[in-house]
Amino acid sequence: MKDFYDVVIAGGGHNGLVAASYLAGAGLSTLVLERQSHTGGAAVSEQVFPGVDARLSRYSYLVSLLPDKIVADLGLSLELRSRSVASYTPVRRGGRDLGLMVERPEGAATRESFAALTGSDPDYDAWQAFYGSVGSLASAVAPTLLEPLESADSVRRRVDPALWEELVERPLGETIERRFTDDTVRGVVATDGVIGTFARLHDESLLQNRCFLYHLIGNGTGEWRVPVGGMGAVTDALLQAARRAGAAVVTNAEVLSVEADGTRGSVTWMGGDGERSVDCSFVLANVAPAVLDRLRGRPVASKPEGSQLKINLLLSRLPLLRSGDDPRRAFAGTFHIDEDYTQLETAYGEAAAGSLPAVPPSEVYCHSLTDPSILSPSLVASGHQTLTVFGVHFPARLFAADNDSARAESVRRVLAGLESYLAEPLEPCIARDADGNLCVEAKTPYDIEESVGMPGGHIFHGDLSWPWADDESGAGRWGVETDVANLMICGSGARRGGAVSGISGHNAAHAVLALHP
């Protein structure tokens, strides 16, 4: 290992690997330091259950924001597969069990499903009009994500003024309530504003609006695709790209401190051979801003608070539904559980008051229906399937007093919510591991912080920001800069961070290349 590098990247998550690939490919000597025994951070696939040959996407699980340009630029050997169904929502109305099915692409069955639920077409017409408008905003914003920041005024000039006011200037709840009448339809729209974000739909901070926007602008379409081979396949492709470009990647190297003075930098870490330091021209921090403050020896202004419960399951078979719909179709997209608009707001109120939601909203996704390669051939042949459940409005504060007990009760409530829409008990459908235990794993915000180092278990490293500069003074920057010219944030806490996108890594690398002599 050399004594000096052009760039040292603290953290080997997917953004760090993206940055390393661009920088090393441009001829800069680049070192990546990762504290875990493997790269990828939360974008990993792991054998979760003992003796069971199933590699689950343990933390992050779908891909939307990763630009096709990054995939092409880095020559990634990666397949992102479309799901045949966008979403399915089981509903109980007037003693009947129904299901709101949204196809991909939408067709006659989607309109018929809306009509069966609402009794008429107006909400589906409103649905098409709304998402058509959102698509125009996505097509205006997506091309800017890999460029220096534009000002808000610059982006606004390319967007319908009424839509800009609805989504950027007024709370998302107002728009949903004005455009849609059915409580379930309202809830399906609203969920994209609260995934991983603890906020009311009428929150004046508009945090829910920002979350909603990021969920719908990926590649200009907002489609969430399945990485074939699991999220680990994304990391594997990026690691190969970084090494192919010439970057040095060191695992089991926990960064202890970072120094940067504008022209020179230094990073100290603890590895298998003891404590080491290396000097460099630039430091890229692929860690949360709160972690970077600690590494710089600065007080942490505030610790982020994550707000989700992640449950991974392996089933021996998919359960039957009370609605009678084919479970292979219903679970092929995002399966919404108790996510009516009023249920989302009620759950937020209960959690804000310090109680676990009595009827927790959550959503389920079955990776193996779209990509069975994460299962062994014998598991595929016997009908096994994976389920990922994402519980909404589970802020870290609810687990502070007793994480284990709160986790167990939260899992019980979430799975009871799923079972309420099934025509049979769930437990007999859950596979068992080599020790005879049910194949169920749950991660609270505290568990996520402990395992992958995200402060407060916040999957976005903190509150999301608008993907543009607030005013002209911020335009032209990359959204990765700190108070020191040669120290950049290249993780999810950057201006256009959040989710598995590689955008922060790309932008940090280009910010360095713009400054490197």
N, C-alpha and C positions, 0 to 999 in steps of 0.2 A: 504494500500500500504506500502511496506517495505521501510526502509531507505537506503538499500544497495542491489544492484543486481550484479550478475556476469556480465551481459551484458545489456546495454541499447541501443535500436535501435531508431534512430531519423528518423522517416518517416515510415508510414504504407502502402507504395506501395507494389506491389506484391513481389519484391525482399526482402523487410524487413520481410514480412510474411514467405517467404521461409527460410530465415536465422533463424527467431524465431522458426520455426518448428524443424529445425535440432538441434539448441542449447538447447531448452527446452527439446526436446526428449532425448538429451544426459545428462540431469540432471542439466543443468546450469539454475539458476534463470534468467529469461529474461523478460524485459519490453519493449514494443513497444509504442512509442508516435506518434500520428498522428494529424496534425493541423485541418484537415477537420472533419466533423461529421461522416465520414465513411472511411473505409480503401480502398485501391486499387489504389489510385493515378489516373493514366490515364487508368487503366484497370477496367473500370466500365461500368455498364449498367444503363441507366436512362430514365425516361419518359420525353422526350424532349418537346413534343408539348401538350399544355393544353387540357385536356379532351379527349386525344387520347391514348388508351391503347396499346402502342407500346414502348418496352424498347430497345432503341438503344445503340449500343456500341459507346459511344459518341466521344471517342478519338482514342485509339488503337482498332483494329477490327479483326485481324487475328492472328493466332499462328503458328509459324514455329520453332523457336529456343528452345522452352520449351522441354528439354530432357525427353524422356519417363522414364528415370531412376529417375528423380525427382518426376514424377507423381507416380511411383511405390514406391519409398522410403517413401513418405509422405502419401501414401494410399489415394490419392485424388479421390474424387467422381466427375469425370470430363470426359465428352465425347468430343473428337475433331473429327469432321466429315470431310471426304474428299469431295472436290467439283468434280462434274462430268466433268467439263471443266476447263482447266488451264487458257486459255485466249482467247479472241475474239477481233479482231481489224477491225473496219469498214474502208474501203478504197474506195476512188473514183479515178478510173483510166480510162482515155479515154472515159469519159461520162458514164461509168458503175459504179454501186455501188456493191462492193464485200465485203466479210468478211473473214479475215484470222482466221480460227478456229484451236485451239490447244486442242485436247482432253486430258483427263486424265483417263486411260493411252492412249498414242498416238496410233492411228490406221490408217486404210486406209483413213478415212475422213480427217485426218490431212494432209496426203500427197497430197490428191486431192485438198485440200484448198490451199496449197502452190503452186501447179502446176497451179491452176486457177489464182493465183495472179501473179506469176513470169513467167508463160509460160513454165516452165521446172522444173526438179527435183533438180538441183545442190544445190540450197539454202537449200532445206530440207535435203539433204544428209549432207551438211555442218552443219546444225542445229543439226542433230543426232550425228555427230562426235564431235561437240563442247560440247554439254551437256553430252555426254558420258564421255569426258575427265574431265569436271567440276565435274561430279559425283565421279570420282576417287580421286580428291582433297578433296571433301566433306567427303568421307569415311575415308580419312587420318586425317582430321582435327577434325571432330565431336567428336571422342572418347577422344580427349585431352581437351575438354572444361571444363570438371569437374575434372580435375587433375591439379597438379602444372604445371606452364608454361614450355613448351619445348622451346629450342632455335630454331631460324629460321633454322639453319643448320640441326638440328635433324629432323624437319618436311620436309625440302627440300629433304632429302635423301629418303623419302618414296613417292615422287611425280615425275612424268615424268619431266625431266629437261626442255624440251621445253615448257610444260604447265606452269611450275613455272615461267619461264621468261615472258611468255605472261601475266599472271595474277598478278604476284607479283613484277616484276621488270620493266615492260614497261606499259605505259598508256593504259587503257582499249580500248580507241578509235582505237589505232593501230590494236589491235587484231580483233575487230569487222570489221573494214574496210578491213582487209586482208582476213578474213574468209567468209564474206558475201557480196553480190553485191546489193541486193534489199534494198531500203531505208527504207521500212516499216519493213522488217525482221530485219534489223540492229537496228531500233528503239526499237522493242519489246525486243531484247536482252539487249540494253543499259539501259532501264528503271530501272533495278535492281541496277544500279550504281548511280542513282540520286534521289531515293526515300528518302526524308528527308535530302538530301545532296546537297549543292549548289556548284557544280563543273562542269567544262568542262570535256568532255570525254577524252581530251588530257592533262588534268592537270598533271603537273610533280610531284605534291605532292602525286599522286596516291590515293587521298581520294576516288575517284569514284571506284577504284579497291577494296578498303577495304569494301565500302558499298555493292558492288556487291557480294563479297565473303560471307558476313554475310547473305545476302538474299538467298544464295543457299546451306548453309551447315547444316541447321537444321536437327538433327537426322540422318545425313548422306544422306538425300534425298532432302532436300530443299523444301519439300512440305509445302505449306501454308494451314492450316486447319481451319475450322470454329468451334469455341467453342459453343456447344449447350447450349442455354440459354443466349448467348451473353458473352462479356468479363467479365461482372459482375459475371458470373458463375465461372470463373477462380479465381477471388478474394474471392468469397464465399467459395470455396473449400479450398483455402489456409488459410483463417481465421479460418475455422473449424479445420484444421490441427494444426495450431498454438495453438489454445485454447485447443485442445485435448491433445497436448503435455505438456500443463501446462504454456504456456506463458501468461503474463498479457498484455492486449491490451487496451490502453486508447486513445479515440478520443477527439476531441475539445481540443487538447493539443498542442499549438504552441511552438516549441522549440525556445528558445531565445539565448542560448549560449551552447557551448560544450568546455570542457577542458579535456586534456589528457596529462600526463607527461611521459608515458612509462610504468608505473606500476599502476597508479590509474587514474580514470576518474570521471567527474561530468557533469551532464546535467541539465540545468535549462529551465523550460517551463512555459507558461501561460495557465492556465486551468480555469474551471468554478469557482473554489474556490480560485483563485488568483495565484500568482507566487509561484512555488515550485522548489526544486532542489533534486537530488538524486545522490548518489555516486555509483561507479561501478568499476569493474576491466577492462572492455572493453567497448568502444563505437563503434557502427556501424552506419555509416552515409548513410542512404538511401535517400540522396539528391544529387543534382548536385554538382560537385567539387567547382563551383563558390559560391554556397550557403554555403558549408562547410567552405570555407575561411571566409565568413562573420560571421558565427556562432563562429568561432575561433578568431574573432577580427582582422583578417588579411586583407590586401588590396587584392581585387580581381584583378588578373593579367589581365584577359580579359573575357568579357561576350560572351557566345556562341550566335550564330545567327541561329535561325531556318529558314527553307525554305520550307514552305508548306501552302496550304490553304485546310482546311477540311470542307466539306459541307455534312450535313446529310439531307436526304429527306425522306418523306413518300409519296408513290404514291398510288392512288386508283386503278391503274392497270399499267402494263408495257406498254410503248409506242411501236408502230410498227416501224420497221426499213426499211430504203430505200432499203437495200439489199434484203429484203424479207425473211431474216433468222428469225427463231423462236426466239422471244425475251427471252423466258424462257430458251433457251439454250445459247443464246449470252450473257446474263447477269449472267449466272450461274458461270462464272469464273471472271477473271480480264478483264474488258472491257476497252481497250486502246483508248483514244481520242487524235488525233493530236499528236501522239508520234512517228512519223517518225524520223529517225536519224537527218536529217537536221532541222526538227522542234524543236527538243530538243536543238540543238546547237544554233539555232536562238533565242529561248526563253531565254536561258542562257545569250546570248550576250545582249539582250534588258534589262533583269533584272540587269545585272552587270553594265549597263550604267545608271541605275536608273529609268527605265520605266517598267510599268506592261507589260508582254508579250502580244502582239497583238493577237496571236493565242496560248493561253496557253495550254501546254500539261497537260493531266490529265488522271486518271484512275478511273473506277467505279467498285463497287462490291456490289452485292445484297445478304445480309446475309440471308434474309427470304426465298430465293429459296432453300437453303440447310437446313436451320433450321427455320421453321415457328413458333417455340415455343415462339419467342420474340414478337409475335403478339397475340392479343386476338382471341378466336375462331371466333368471328363475323367479325373481320378484315380479317382473313384467308379466311373465307367463301365468302367474297365479293371481293376477289382478290387483296387486298392491298399488297404492297411490299415495303421494305426499299431499299434505295440506299445510299451508302457512296461514295463520290467523293473526291479524293485526288489530289489537284492541285500541279504540279511540278514547281520548279523555281519561288517561291514566297517568297524571302528572307524578313526578318523582316524590312529591311531598306526601302522597298517600302511602308510600312504602318506607318512609323515614323511621317510624317507630319500630316496626317489625317486618322487615322485608320478606322473610320466609312465609310468615302467616298471611300477609297481605297478598303475596304472590299466589299462594294456594287458593285463597278465597276468590281472587280475581279470575284465575283459570276456571274454577268451578262455575262462576257466574257466566263467563263468556261461552264455555262449552254447553252450559244449560240453555243459553240463548240459541245456539246452533241446533241443539237437540229439539227445541220446541217446534222447529220447522221440519223435523224428520218423521217418517212413518215408522221408525223403529229406534230402539236405544242406540246411542252412539258407541258406548264402550265395547260391545262385541265386535264392532267393525275396526277397532284400533288394534294394530299389530302388537306383538310382544317381542322384547329383545331376548338375547341369549340367556339372561338371568330371569326371564319370566315377567319382567316389568312392562307396563304399558309404554308404548313408544310416544311419549309426550314430553316435550321440553318447553319451558317458559323462561322468558327473559324480561325482567322489569328494567326501568331506567338505571337502577343501581347495578344490576347484573351486567348491563351493556357497558357502563362505565368501567367496571372491574375488568371485563374481558377484552375490550378493544380501546379503552382509554378515552372515550368520549365524555367530557365533563357533564355531570348531571344526566348522562345517558341521552343527550340531545343529538338526534340523528343528523341535524343540520349544523351542529357546532354552535348554534345560537339562532336568534331571530333572522329570518330571511330578509333581504333588502330588495328593493326594486332593481331590475336588471338594467338600469340606466343611471346616469349621474343626476343628482337632484337639481343642479343648475349648471350653467356654462363653466363655472370655475372647476368643476370636477370632470368635465368632458375632456376626452383625449387621454385620460389615464386608463389603466387596465383593471382597476378595482382590486388589485392585489397588494398595493403599496402600503408601507408602514411609515412611521416617523423617521426612519433611516433609509437612505436611498438604496443600499445594497442588501436590504432584508425584505423579503416578500412573503406573503401568505399564499400558499398554493393549495390549501385544503378547502373543505366545505364552508369554512368561515369567511372566505373571500366574498367580494361583492356579488359575484354571480356563482356562488357555491351551492351546496345542498345536493343531495342525491348522488347517484353514480353517473357522472357526466364527463369527467376529464376536463371540463371547461376551465376550472381554476388552474389545473396543471398546465394546460396550453397557454393560458393568459400570463401566468407567472413566467413561463419560459420566454415568451415573446417580450415581456417587460425587461427581462435580463438581456435578451439579444439586442433590444433597442439601446441599451446602455453600454454594452460590452464593446470595448474598442476594437 
